[in-house]
Amino acid sequence: MNPATTALRAGWTRGRIELRQSFTNGADLFAHFLWPGLMVATMFFIRDMSFGTSGLLLGTLALPSILGMNVATGMISMSQQLTADREDGTLLRAKATPHGMPAYLIGKVISVSGSLLADLVIFLVPGMLIVEGLRIGPGTWPTLGWVLVLGLVATLPLGAVLGSAFASARAQGLIQLPYLALIGISGIFYPITALPEWLQWIAQVFPIYWMGLGMRSALLPDSAATVEIGESWRHLETVSVLGVWAVLGLLVAPVVLRRMARGESGSTVAARRERALQRVQ
């Protein structure tokens, strides 16, 4: 059996085990329902609020945007899990196993993507019962599919890069504030056209805005595009920007991960554990 097939099979098995464990562990199961539950509660409170004189409800605009935002959180999940595995020695053990690193990364992509899909369903099903005015039809699912796949390819490699950059889980907090700031300017809970133009330009550099826009184009009627930039869903621009991020991540992530893996050793893991114990004491 060739190395690629071996790594793929091992990664698939590892990913399925990690995904199954996340739905049988109490803490992980709680996390699966906490964030979607908070978002459903948000939908409930803004479901009847309207955006200006457009006649569109904020809940209707926000639901697909939140789907796009949740896909982008895969970047954060990938980063946090990779850093945690690096800190506790899991990554070192994978490195010491034949084809261990490719299998580890394949498994992590499967487990993170599977968790995201489950969280999207947990949010979407009750959200559709609360929010009115969504367009659900034959054309909905293909658009949802390509936005979801392209969004994952654009963000998961970036999460691996960020996870390689931080040696401890505590340092992951540095990611949270910039990420929350991007959510705030990316038109997730309120149309981006309500923001100053210079903030609109900043938001359009990053994937979160485009993933929200892509989801809105799938789930909202065409008339809702009037509140978007250029009064258009801009599918070509969505594919272009997410595609650029995907190519960038796929080129940079392997280089950064190889460099990070070379620096892992028993002594570095032991030193991290010693520092962690000192902080607890």
Secondary structure, 3 states (H helix, E strand, C coil): CCHHHHHHHHHHHHHHHHHHHHCCCHHHHHHHHHHHHHHHHHHHHHCCCECCCCCCEHHHHHHHHHHHHHHHHHHHHHHHHHHHHHHHCHHHHHHHCCCHHHHHHHHHHHHHHHHHHHHHHHHHHHHHHHCCCCCCCCCHHHHHHHHHHHHHHHHHHHHHHHHHHCCCHHHHHHHHHHHHHHHHHCCCCCCHHHCCHHHHHHHCCCHHHHHHHHHHHHHCCHHHHHHCHHHCCCHHHHHHHHHHHHHHHHHHHHHHHHHHHHCCCHHHHHHHHHHHHHHHC
